[in-house]
Amino acid sequence: MAEIKFEIIETLGTISESPKGWKKDLKLVSWNDKTAKYDIREWSSNYDRMGKGLTFTKEELISLRNILNTLEL
């Protein structure tokens, strides 16, 4: 399996933290030297391991925001 290369450009916020210290963050991440995308996933405390996550372009993140704004929470 090929190694995944990533560069965390910016941490935009933490959504939650698990008892084991992993944080679910919204970050701007460049994957395999490509254009950075918005990313939501869990990261270990030293950011050397990660869980499965979701990546979004700016346009997709705007669409998600608009959907969330319609919800009555």
N, C-alpha and C positions, 0 to 999 in steps of 0.2 A: 504494500500500500504506500502510495506517495505521501511524503511529508507535506503538511499544510503550513504554508508560510503566512504569517499575519503580522500586522503592525497596528497597535492601538493608537489612533490619531488623537482621540479625545474621549474622556468619560463624561457623559452628559448627565447622568444621575443613576442612583441605585433604587431599584424597585423593591427589593427585599433581600434579606440575608438569612441563610439557613443556620441551624444550630452547629453544623460542622464548619462554618465560616465561609462558605461559598456565597458570593453575591450575584444576584440577578440584576444586571446593569443594562442601561441604554448607552451604547458607545458608538463612536464613528470608527470603523475598522477597515483597513485595506487588506484584502485577502489575496494572496499569491501575486502581489505587486500590481493589482488592478485598482481602479478607481474606488475610493473609500465609500462604504455604504453604512447606513444606520443598522445597528445590530442589537438584538435583545437575546441574551443567553446567560447562563450561570458560569462564573469564573472562580477558580480556586483563589485562595487569599494572596498568592504570589503571582497570579496570572500566567502560570505555566501550563495549566490544564483548563479545559472548558467542557461544558455540556453542549447538547444540541441546542440550536437556536434558530432565530429567524433574522433574515436580512431584508432591508428595505431601501429602495432608492428614495430620494427626497420626495418625489411625486407620490410614491406609495405611502410614505409616512404621513404626508398631508392628507391623503385619502383616509388612512386609519384614524388620524386625529378627527377628521370630520365625522366619521362614523361614531367614534367615542363621544363626541360632543352631543350627539342626538340621544344618547342613552340617559335614562333617569336612574342614577345610582344613589 
